[in-house]
Amino acid sequence: MEQIKVNPKAVERLKRKIILQENQNLKTKAMSDQQMVAWIKKQIEEEAQCYLNQ
């Protein structure tokens, strides 16, 4: 079975970014739940793409 390599710095960066956005969204209600899920997915995809391009 192939193992997936995870960059701990990228994970921490994503966690921080998601938590900050989630807290802001809870205050402002700017995005719906579906929009937040799409935003989080996009952030993960961008981070993965950056990691693959290294």
C-alpha positions in Angstrom: 0.0 0.0 0.0 1.3 3.4 -0.9 1.8 6.0 1.8 0.7 9.6 1.5 3.3 12.2 2.5 2.0 15.1 4.4 3.8 18.4 4.9 3.3 19.4 8.6 3.9 23.1 7.8 1.2 23.0 5.1 -1.2 21.3 7.4 -0.7 23.9 10.2 -1.0 26.8 7.6 -4.3 25.3 6.4 -5.6 24.8 9.9 -4.9 28.3 10.9 -6.4 29.7 7.7 -9.6 27.6 8.0 -10.1 28.4 11.7 -9.6 32.2 11.1 -12.1 32.1 8.2 -14.6 30.0 10.1 -14.4 32.4 13.1 -14.9 35.4 10.9 -17.8 33.8 9.0 -19.5 32.9 12.3 -19.5 36.7 13.1 -20.4 38.0 9.7 -22.5 35.1 8.2 -21.0 36.2 4.9 -20.9 32.6 3.5 -23.3 29.7 3.8 -22.2 26.3 5.0 -22.0 25.1 1.4 -19.8 28.2 0.5 -17.5 27.5 3.4 -17.1 23.9 2.4 -16.3 25.0 -1.2 -13.8 27.6 0.2 -12.1 25.0 2.4 -11.9 22.6 -0.5 -10.4 25.2 -2.7 -7.8 26.1 0.0 -6.8 22.4 0.3 -6.6 22.0 -3.5 -4.4 25.1 -3.8 -2.1 23.9 -1.0 -1.8 20.4 -2.6 -1.1 22.0 -6.0 1.7 24.1 -4.6 3.2 21.0 -2.9 3.1 19.1 -6.2 4.8 21.9 -8.1 7.8 21.9 -5.8 
